């Protein structure tokens, strides 16, 4: 299978695609005040890559769903794939499509697609662990999947990234309602045994969204380079947490 080819559309992938499109349309209607000045939605401008990810890797039921926060500036913002560090997406996941930059992008935060020279450390660590442990994407995605809670990227006037947890409560309320609904839709489609929050924010939002769904909730350390604990050996720490949860052996 080439990087741009897509497998036949399965019922699972079709429902994930429909849910992602609904989420994209819903968050596009939201408005955010300063200090947020620029908003990127990779589910719009990078949709071909995201759809390929859903078609290729979301085509079956999963045992474990990993949940991230929102796109990083050099990851999903560039590639349309959760935790989408360019080399991991291109070389391991075998996804590479043209990415059309969004209109009105911040000059300090350009969208260069797969030509972006920067590496997203969090994505490199996350996908690197999965590649090291499972070998091939087919082996990993046989019972795992990765999704982000929020699809939007928020940028301040000076170019600083602003994460969803820093938004005002009124803006969070509308955004999180849309994201909760999408997450529940993903869980209903994939019927996982486990939802694993990658970091505290994702864990909290997952706990809130699950409701009465029969899904166990776990948490692992976020692989961000801003975390001293992650910089002391994220792969080993996350692996140990997954073993202690009983998810990995």
C-alpha positions as CSV (number, residue, x, y, z in Angstrom):
1,X,0.0,0.0,0.0
2,X,1.4,3.4,-0.9
3,X,1.4,6.4,1.4
4,X,-1.5,8.0,-0.4
5,X,-3.6,5.0,-1.1
6,X,-6.6,4.2,1.1
7,X,-8.1,0.8,2.0
8,X,-11.7,0.0,1.3
9,X,-14.0,2.0,3.7
10,X,-15.1,-0.2,6.6
11,X,-18.2,0.6,8.7
12,X,-15.9,1.5,11.6
13,X,-14.0,4.0,9.5
14,X,-17.1,5.5,8.0
15,X,-18.6,6.2,11.4
16,X,-15.3,7.8,12.6
17,X,-15.2,9.9,9.5
18,X,-18.7,11.1,10.0
19,X,-18.1,11.9,13.6
20,X,-14.9,13.9,12.8
21,X,-16.6,15.8,10.1
22,X,-19.4,16.7,12.5
23,X,-16.9,17.8,15.1
24,X,-15.1,19.9,12.6
25,X,-18.2,21.7,11.4
26,X,-19.4,22.3,15.0
27,X,-16.1,23.8,16.3
28,X,-15.8,26.0,13.1
29,X,-18.9,27.8,14.3
30,X,-17.3,28.7,17.7
31,X,-15.7,32.1,18.3
32,X,-12.8,32.8,20.7
33,X,-11.7,36.1,22.1
34,X,-8.2,37.5,22.7
35,X,-5.6,36.6,23.7
36,X,-6.4,34.0,21.0
37,X,-6.0,35.7,17.6
38,X,-5.5,32.7,15.2
39,X,-7.3,29.4,15.1
40,X,-6.3,26.4,13.0
41,X,-8.5,23.4,12.3
42,X,-6.5,20.5,10.8
43,X,-9.7,18.6,10.3
44,X,-10.4,21.2,7.6
45,X,-7.2,22.1,5.8
46,X,-5.5,18.7,6.4
47,X,-8.6,16.6,6.0
48,X,-7.1,14.2,3.3
49,X,-4.4,13.1,5.7
50,X,-6.8,12.7,8.6
51,X,-9.3,10.8,6.6
52,X,-6.6,8.5,5.4
53,X,-5.5,7.9,9.0
54,X,-9.1,7.0,9.9
55,X,-9.6,4.8,6.9
56,X,-6.3,3.0,7.2
57,X,-6.1,2.5,11.0
58,X,-9.7,3.0,12.4
59,X,-11.2,0.2,10.4
60,X,-11.7,-2.3,13.3
61,X,-12.8,-2.4,16.9
62,X,-10.0,-1.5,19.4
63,X,-9.1,-2.7,22.9
64,X,-7.3,0.6,23.9
65,X,-7.8,4.2,22.8
66,X,-5.1,6.7,23.6
67,X,-6.5,10.3,24.1
68,X,-4.4,13.4,23.5
69,X,-5.2,17.0,24.2
70,X,-5.1,19.0,20.9
71,X,-2.7,19.4,17.9
72,X,0.8,20.4,18.6
73,X,2.3,23.1,16.4
74,X,4.8,20.8,14.7
75,X,2.6,17.6,14.8
76,X,-1.0,17.3,13.9
77,X,-1.0,21.0,12.9
78,X,1.3,20.0,10.0
79,X,0.2,16.5,9.2
80,X,-3.5,16.1,10.2
81,X,-2.7,13.0,12.4
82,X,-2.9,13.0,16.2
83,X,0.6,13.4,17.8
84,X,1.6,13.6,14.1
85,X,5.4,14.1,14.2
86,X,6.4,14.3,10.6
87,X,8.9,11.5,10.3
88,X,6.6,9.1,12.3
89,X,3.6,9.8,10.1
90,X,5.5,9.7,6.9
91,X,7.9,6.8,7.5
92,X,6.0,4.6,10.0
93,X,2.4,5.3,9.5
94,X,3.1,5.7,5.7
95,X,0.8,8.7,5.4
96,X,1.9,11.7,3.3
97,X,-0.5,13.9,1.5
98,X,-0.4,17.5,0.3
99,X,-1.4,19.9,3.0
100,X,-3.1,23.2,2.0
101,X,-2.1,25.9,4.5
102,X,-5.1,27.6,6.2
103,X,-5.9,31.1,5.2
104,X,-4.7,33.8,7.6
105,X,-2.1,31.7,9.4
106,X,0.1,33.4,11.9
107,X,3.5,34.3,10.3
108,X,5.3,32.8,13.2
109,X,3.3,29.6,13.0
110,X,3.2,28.6,9.3
111,X,1.7,25.4,8.1
112,X,4.3,23.7,5.9
113,X,2.8,20.3,5.9
114,X,5.3,17.5,5.4
115,X,8.0,20.0,4.4
116,X,8.0,21.4,8.0
117,X,11.6,21.1,9.3
118,X,10.6,21.0,12.9
119,X,10.1,17.8,14.9
120,X,7.2,17.4,17.4
121,X,8.9,15.8,20.4
122,X,5.7,14.5,22.0
123,X,4.7,12.7,18.8
124,X,8.2,11.4,18.2
125,X,8.2,9.9,21.7
126,X,4.7,8.5,21.5
127,X,4.9,6.9,18.1
128,X,8.5,5.9,18.8
129,X,7.4,3.8,21.8
130,X,4.6,2.2,19.8
131,X,6.9,1.4,16.9
132,X,9.5,0.0,19.3
133,X,7.1,-2.2,21.1
134,X,4.9,-3.4,18.2
135,X,7.1,-3.2,15.2
136,X,4.6,-2.4,12.5
137,X,1.5,-0.2,12.4
138,X,-0.6,-3.2,11.6
139,X,0.4,-4.8,14.9
140,X,-0.2,-1.7,16.9
141,X,-3.5,-0.8,15.4
142,X,-4.8,-4.3,15.7
143,X,-6.1,-3.3,19.1
144,X,-4.9,0.3,19.7
145,X,-6.0,3.7,18.4
146,X,-4.9,7.3,19.0
147,X,-7.3,10.3,18.9
148,X,-7.2,13.9,20.1
149,X,-9.8,15.4,22.4
150,X,-9.8,18.8,20.8
151,X,-9.1,19.3,17.1
152,X,-8.3,23.1,17.2
153,X,-5.0,24.9,17.6
154,X,-5.1,28.3,19.4
155,X,-2.4,30.9,18.7
156,X,-1.9,34.2,20.5
157,X,-0.9,37.5,18.9
158,X,2.8,36.9,19.5
159,X,2.7,33.4,18.1
160,X,2.5,31.6,21.5
161,X,0.5,28.3,21.5
162,X,-2.5,28.4,23.9
163,X,-3.8,25.1,25.1
164,X,-7.6,24.5,25.6
165,X,-7.3,24.3,29.4
166,X,-6.2,28.0,29.3
167,X,-9.4,29.2,27.6
168,X,-12.0,31.2,29.6
169,X,-14.7,29.0,31.2
170,X,-17.4,30.2,28.8
171,X,-15.3,29.3,25.7
172,X,-14.4,26.0,27.3
173,X,-18.0,25.1,27.9
174,X,-19.0,25.3,24.2
175,X,-15.8,23.7,23.0
176,X,-15.8,20.9,25.5
177,X,-19.4,20.1,24.8
178,X,-18.5,19.4,21.1
179,X,-15.4,17.5,22.0
180,X,-17.2,15.4,24.6
181,X,-19.8,14.4,22.1
182,X,-17.2,13.4,19.5
183,X,-15.2,11.4,22.0
184,X,-18.3,9.5,23.1
185,X,-19.0,8.8,19.4
186,X,-15.5,7.4,18.9
187,X,-15.9,5.2,22.0
188,X,-19.2,4.0,20.8
189,X,-17.7,3.1,17.4
190,X,-14.5,1.4,18.6
191,X,-15.9,-0.1,21.8
192,X,-12.6,-0.2,23.6
193,X,-12.0,-1.7,27.0
194,X,-9.7,1.2,27.9
195,X,-9.5,4.9,27.4
196,X,-6.0,6.1,28.3
197,X,-5.5,9.8,28.8
198,X,-2.1,11.0,27.7
199,X,-1.5,13.5,30.4
200,X,-3.8,15.0,33.1
201,X,-6.0,17.2,30.9
202,X,-6.9,14.3,28.6
203,X,-7.5,12.0,31.6
204,X,-9.9,14.6,33.1
205,X,-11.8,15.2,29.9
206,X,-12.0,11.5,29.3
207,X,-13.5,10.9,32.7
208,X,-16.1,13.6,32.1
209,X,-17.0,12.4,28.6
210,X,-17.3,8.6,29.3
211,X,-20.5,8.9,31.3
212,X,-22.1,5.5,31.5
213,X,-20.1,3.9,28.7
214,X,-18.5,0.6,29.8
215,X,-15.0,1.9,29.4
216,X,-12.2,1.7,31.9
217,X,-10.1,4.9,32.3
218,X,-6.3,5.0,32.6
219,X,-3.6,7.7,32.5
220,X,0.0,7.9,31.4
221,X,2.6,10.6,31.6
222,X,2.5,13.2,28.8
223,X,5.6,12.9,26.6
224,X,6.0,16.7,26.3
225,X,9.5,18.1,26.6
226,X,8.1,20.6,29.0
227,X,7.7,17.8,31.6
228,X,10.9,17.1,33.6
229,X,9.6,13.6,34.4
230,X,9.1,12.9,30.6
231,X,12.6,14.0,29.9
232,X,14.0,11.6,32.4
233,X,12.8,8.6,30.3
234,X,9.2,8.9,29.1
235,X,9.1,5.6,27.2
236,X,10.1,3.5,30.2
237,X,7.8,5.5,32.5
238,X,4.8,5.2,30.2
239,X,5.4,1.5,29.6
240,X,5.5,0.8,33.3
241,X,2.3,2.7,33.8
242,X,0.5,0.7,31.1
243,X,1.8,-2.5,32.6
244,X,0.6,-1.5,36.1
245,X,-2.8,-0.8,34.6
246,X,-2.9,-4.2,33.2
247,X,-3.2,-2.9,29.6
248,X,0.3,-4.2,28.5
249,X,2.1,-7.2,29.8
